[in-house]
Amino acid sequence: MVNRPATPESPAARKGGRTASERRERTRDAGQADAGLLGQSKLHPFGDLHTLQHLSARLARNLRPVFEGYMRVEARCWAEPLEVVRFADYRAERGDALTAWLPMGMDGRVMLCAFDGAFVVGLLDIFFGGTGNAPVAATDLSPAAEALVTRLGAGIADQLELTWEPVARAAFSVGSCETNAAHVSGIEGDEVVVVTRFGVAGEDAKPVFVDLLYPVTALKPFTQVLTGKVVAKPAEADAEWQMGLTRAAMTVRMPVRSVLAEPVLPLHRLMDLKPGDVIPIAFNNDVPIVVGSNCIGTGTVGTSNGRAAIRISKLEGPIA
């Protein structure tokens, strides 16, 4: 049974240049499709899965350097739309193709990562200096290939923690690689899983797909955050940029003035003023020192080097 969320293609995927022809087709028989349309009970409690799709798009961006380190070429990585299926149906979809099954843990609850075996063999060939062309008839993974899968899984686990951190703190771990899904413990055939599929392609090469399978039971403790809105983690301040901004701000020129007196005259007196009239003023020993519209202190009027000046007596306000 399929429960496809109506999620739009992410901007990151479009930027990566993925075309419709690069997407892996997922086929289900008509009976299964009809059953879903006839309104059988929903397979998961997480709504439209927009939050998980958002996390998958972020994870795709984070996974790109993980794969580039082994592919040794610039790669594109994108997230496919999510799919909710039973594990037995997912295994049937993969068929007899060589697959590396890597059990992973999410706060101690089992999840699974599935790699195309040919992709793993090709990465191993590149690792040892080859061209990455996998043997056509590869039917099993060597211990070296299984070790490579475990290293890839460790890199994915690190990025999973980083990706999930804005919504929930979860610890991800890696188990031992298996080539037979029947040997994977912790996930039964009738268990419902959310399949998050990632496409990876180097330069003009044909894309390959890596799947992360979240059992619904593993995600249930996160139901509240998965049905809410994702708030992105604030970016850390760039120290060099902040220092440059501070230096630039320190060069801004500010007008500094002092008001010696503010006499008050009635309007009729102001109307009668003419050249030669004298307006008496009086001021204290200390006069205000004003920057912009803020008084920053007081000072005494005097002279310095033959010019009128103010000696600061007291500072107050933000620079005191």
Secondary structure, 3 states (H helix, E strand, C coil): CCCCCCCCCCHHHHHCCCCHHHCCCCCCCHHHHHHHHCCCCCCCCCCCCHHHHHHHHHHHHHHHHHHHHHHCCCEEEEECCCEEEEHHHHHHHHCCCCEEEEEEEECCEEEEEEEEHHHHHHHHHHHCCCCCCCCCCCCCCCHHHHHHHHHHHHHHHHHHHHHHCCCCCCCEEECCCECCHHHCCCCCCCCEEEEEEEEEEECCCCCEEEEEEEEHHHHHHHHHHHCCCCCCCCCCCCHHHHHHHHHHHHCCCCCEEECCCCCCCCHHHHHCCCCCCCCCCCCCCEEEEEECCEEEEEEEEEEECCEEEEEEEEECHHHC
